[in-house]
Amino acid sequence: MADVPQTMPNGQPKPSEEQMKAAMDDMGHIGKALQAKPEDPNATISIETVLLACATSPCMTRIIPNDVPSKIDELEEAMKAEKIDMEWVKETSGQARRHAIALLWQLNRQRASLKEKDASLDGATAQHCSVAVQLATKLLVQSQMMFPQQRWVEATLAVARTSSLVANQLWSHTELEALVQMAVILKKEGLRRPKLRLEAVCEPKEVLPGAKVSVKVSPSCCRRPALAREARLGSVGRSESAAVLARPRPPPIHPPPPPPPQVMLLRHHAGFDGDEPPTPANPSGMHEAYWLYVAGVKADAAVAHSLLAAQPLAVRDLNEAAVEASIGFTAPSDAGVYKLRVHVISTSVIGVDLDFTAEFEVAADDVPPLM
């Protein structure tokens, strides 16, 4: 029998059984904390709920020593003086509460009113905060992989929205000061503020049960300005209609190949400032990262929506005017009108959160079976 390789395909050491068990414990904790509530399965999950789940995860207690001499109480008082919302921190206690405050400080330390305090932190306190945000980053990356497999819509969206805040160590998707800080971060990296646009037109078509359904959003199918919405840094855009192109069941003899389903995210900020493009800050060569999610909306409010697709959208060429992705799924077996909700969220830049709703109809299959 061949020896079991001790390294992963990317060259990293293969995790031990103990490490794998610890990771499963962490994800089990996060999953339980963000699982949809039976009484309201489609309720929006707040960013504070995600932060609380990270702060109370087993890895925080496992990795950060209980006796670390960090001055967390001073950080709490400084944030209270700035009237920073800390209500969610009250939901925990003991060491987990200290980790929550450390994480919250790290997200707020770039506020103008807290920079002086942050610069004067002692080593133990600064390290506590830094390790807390590093662990939260790891948990969020793992959650980005796990929740789509569970088809959890709101948990997936909440993790994506939280990820960009933690990645940039900022505190809000909408506050002007945070958005200005984001612009400063981008400028230092040689990047422009995102200015994104989704264009769509409503073209509902009937499909038979089990047929392939695709969503298409492209510039060529939108000719009415009222259907287009722009999203700049710090805005939330919602298009007013969307294209759903449904391919009927093909005839049995040599059907022509269907066009690939496509979603297009237009980048009106394409290009870069300076003579040479900036070097990507990550080894994968990505300048911008977005997630594309497609959710099936249930007619019954008591039933949780289901995530149909989750795909990363990566920008490696800053001159690209658009990013495209293909989405396809099988139509339900029951006749009726169905709604889809499409989301595009950035996990690397705050304030980028686009969505639109589309519909398609499944017609009753009244063709008798062949004998």
N, C-alpha and C positions, 0 to 999 in steps of 0.2 A: 504494500500500500504506500502510495506517495505521501511524503511528509506534508502536514498542513502548513500552508504559508503563514508566517508570523507577521507579515506586513500587509497593509491594504493596498489596492491598486494605485492610490495616490502617494504611496511610499511611507505613509504614516504607520506606526506600530499598530498591530492588531490589538483591540481592547481586550482586557482580561475579563473573565466571567464576573469578577467583582465590580469592575467598571460598568459592564453591561447591565448588571442588576441595579446599580446605583442610577444609571440613566433611565431605566424602566421605572424606578421609584419616583424619580423627578417628573417624568412624563405622566405617570399615573396621578400624581398630585395636581399637576397643571390641568389635566383633563377633567378631574373631578371638580376643580374650582371653576372651570369655564364651561362645563356641560350645561346645555339648555335646561331651563327650569320647566317642569311639566305644566305648571299653571300658565306660563307665557313662553312657549318654546322659541318664539321669533323676536324676543325682546333684544334690543341692542345691548351689547356687553361693553361696559365703559373701559376706558384706558386704565382708570384707577383699579378696577377689578383685576385686570391683567397684571399690573404692578404688584398688587397685593399677593396674587398667586405666585409670582416670582420671588417676592421677599420671604414668603413662608415656605418655600420649597425645601426639601431635605438637603439639597446641595449647599444652601446657605449655611445651615448649621453644621454640616459635615466639613466644610472647607474653612469657614471663618471661625477662629477660636473663640470660645465663650469669654475668655479672659482678656481679649484684645483691649488695650487701654485707650480706646477711642472716646473722644469727648462728644458723643452723640447728643447729649442734652443741650450743649451749646448750639449745635446745628438746628435743633428743634426750636429753640427760643428765637434764633435769628430768622427762621422761616415764618414763625408765628408773627414776629414783628412786621414782616412784609405782607401779612395777611394771605399767605399761600395756603391753599386748600389742603388740609391735612386730616379731614374727617375719615378718610378711608384707613388711615394709619391706626385709628382708634379700634379697628376691628381685630387687631392682634395685640399680643403682649409679649413680655420677656425679650429673649434674644431676637425673635422674629420681628418684633417692633423696632428694635435697633437697626436691623437690616433694612427695614422699610424706610426708616428715616434717612439712612445712609444712601439708599437708592434715590430717594426723592431729592436729597441735596445734590446729588450728582447731576440730576436733570435740571436743577434750578441754579446751579452755581455760576452760569454765564449771565445771569441777570446783573444789570449794572449795579443794583443796590447790594449785591452779595459778592461781587468780585473781590473786594478788599478783604472780606472775611475769609473767602476761599483761599486767597493767596497766603494768608497767615496761619492756615491749618497746620497742626503738628503732624509728624510723619505717620503715626498710628491711625489718626482720624482720616487723613487723606487716603491712606492705603485701604482702610475699611470701605470707604465710599467707592474707590476704584475697583476693588475686587467685587463688590456688590453689583456694579453695573456690568462688569465682565461676565459674571455668572448669569445675570439677567439676559445678556446678549446671547449666550449659549442656549439658554432655555427657549428663547424666542425663535432662534434658528431651528431648533429641533421641533418646536410646535408648528412652524411653517410647513414642515414636512408631514407631521402626524395628522393634524386636523383635517386637511383635505381628504386624506384616506378614509376618515370617519364620516365624510360628507357633512361636516358641521359648518354651517354658513356663518353665523354670527361670531363664533369663536375664532374662525379663520380670519374674518375681517378685523376683529379686535386685535388679534396678534399682529397683523400687518400694520395697522395704524400705530400700535405701540412701538413696533420695531424701528420706525424712522425716528421717533423721539429718542429712543435709547441709543440708536446708532450715532446721533448727532449730539446727544446729551443736552436736549432742549426740552421745554416743558409744555408747549402748546402748539397746536396746528393753526390757530387763528389769531393769537395775540401778536400785535404789531412788533413788539420788541423781539419776540422769538423769530418772527419771519425775517426781520432785519439781520439777526444773527445768522440765520440760515443763508441769506444772501452773501454775507461776509465769508462764511465757510466755503461756499461754492466759488466765490471769486478767488480765494486763496488756492483753490484746486484748479483754477483756470477754466471753470465751468460757468455757464450762463444760468440764470433763473429759468426753471421750466415754464414753458408756455405751451400747453397741450390743447388739443382739440379733437373731439369725436364728432364725426358727421354721420347722420343716419336718416333713413326714410322708411316709412312703414309700408311694406309690401306683403301683407299676409297671404299665404297660399294654403290650400287644404292639402293634408297628407293622409295617407292611410295608416292604420295602426302598424307599428313596427318599421315604418319608413325612416330613412335617414333625414335628420333635420340639421340645418346649418344656419349659423348666424353670420351675416355679412354687414360690415360697416366700412364704407369706403368713400373717398371724395367724389367719385364719379356718379354715385347714386344720390347725391344730395344737391338739389338745385334751389331749394327755398331757404333763405337765410334764417328763417324762424326756427328751423330744425337743428341749427348748429349752436353749440355752446362752447365757449372758450374757458379754460381753467389756467389761471396763472398761479404762481406760488401763493399759497394761503387761501385758495378758493376751493369750493366744492361745486363741481359741475354736474348737471343732470340734463341729458338730452331729452327732448320732449317726445320723440318717437324713435323707433329703431327698425332696422330691416331684419326680417326673418325670412330667409329663403328656404323653402321646403321642397325637397326633391320627392316627387311621388314614387310609388313603387315602380321599378323599371319593368319593361316588358321582358319576357323570358328569353328572347332571341337577341343576342349581341347588342345590349344597350350601350349607348355612347358613354364614355367616362364622365361622371359629374364634375363640375368645377369645384375646386377645394374651398371649403368654408373659410372665411377670412375675417379677421378683425384688424382694423387699422387705427393706430394711434399717431396722429399728426403732430410733428414737433416743429412749431413755428419759431422755436429758439435755436434751430439747427445752426451749426458752425461753432467757432471758438474765437476768443480774443487773443491776439498775439500772432507771431510769425509761425510758431509750431504748435501742434495740438498738445495738450498736457498729457503727462504720463498717468495712466490709470492708477488709482490708489490701492487696487487689489490685484492679486496675481492672475485672476481670470480675464483681465483686460476690459472690465465693464466700467463705463463712465456713469451710466444711469441704470437703475434697476426698478422694474415695476412688476406687479403681479396682476394677472388677468384672471378673474373669477366669473363663472357663470352659474347662477343658482336657479333652480326650479322653484317657482313660487306656488305654494299649496293654497287651494281655495279655502280650505278649512283652517281658520286661524289657530285651532288647537293642535294642528299638526306642524312639526318643524319643517321649514324649507330644506331642500336637499341640494348640496353642491354637486353640480354636474361636471364641472371642469375647473382645473387650476393650472395655469401655465405661467412661467416666468417670461417677462419681456426684458431683454437686455439690450442696451445701447453701447456698442463698442466703437462705432464710427460717429463722431460728433457732427458730421456733415449729413447724416441721414435725415431726410425730411419726414420719414414715417417708419414706424415699427409695425410689422405684420405678424399675425399668428392665426393658426387654423383651429377651429372648434367644430366638433361634430358629435352628435349623440342620436340615439334611437328614440323615435316618437313613442309615447305611451300606447298601451293597447286599448284604452277606452277612448271613445269619441268625445270631443269637447274642445273648448278653448283653453289654452294653457299660457301662462305667463312665465317669462324669463327675466331675470335681473342680472345685468352685466356690470361688473365693477373693475376699475383699474386703479390700483393703489400703489404708491411708491413706498418701498421699504428703506430707501436711502435719503429721501428728501421730504421734509415735513410739508404738510399742506396740500399734497397732491392726492385727491380722492374723487374719482369720477364714477358715475353710474348712470345707467338708463334701463328702462323697462321695455320689453318687447313681448309680442304675442304670436302664437301660431295656433292653427286649428287642426285637430285630428278628425277627419270625416269618418262616418260609419262605413265599414267595409261590407257592402251588400252584394259583392260578387260571389256567386256560388262556387264551391270548390270543384276542381276538375275531377272527373270520375275516371 
